[in-house]
Amino acid sequence: MSMTLDDNLWKTLQGGYKIDYDALLPLRRLEETGKKEEIKKIFEELWNELHHQGDVGLASYLALPQLVRISKSKGLFDWNVLGLCSVIEQ
């Protein structure tokens, strides 16, 4: 299952804390920014919200294809992409 960043379902999905987390907002910011400091802050948020002490939610899994797509289109080869994807998939 893959969703676009236009889907309202994002607001209803749970992240790593098992509460609703709208991953749409940081994913859109990541897609739009080119500033390294902003990208760093976005990844900090995604790490904190999509993964918590081994727990993940549906938002975590559905964010991965978007994270890969955005990173690939921007040529963003950041360890955070591989690390976050690996941790969520485990």
HELIX and SHEET records of a PDB file:
HELIX    1   1 ASN A    8  THR A   12  5                                   5    
HELIX    2   2 LEU A   24  GLU A   32  1                                   9    
HELIX    3   3 LYS A   36  LEU A   50  1                                  15    
HELIX    4   4 LEU A   58  LYS A   74  1                                  17    
HELIX    5   5 TRP A   79  GLU A   89  1                                  11    
END                                                                             
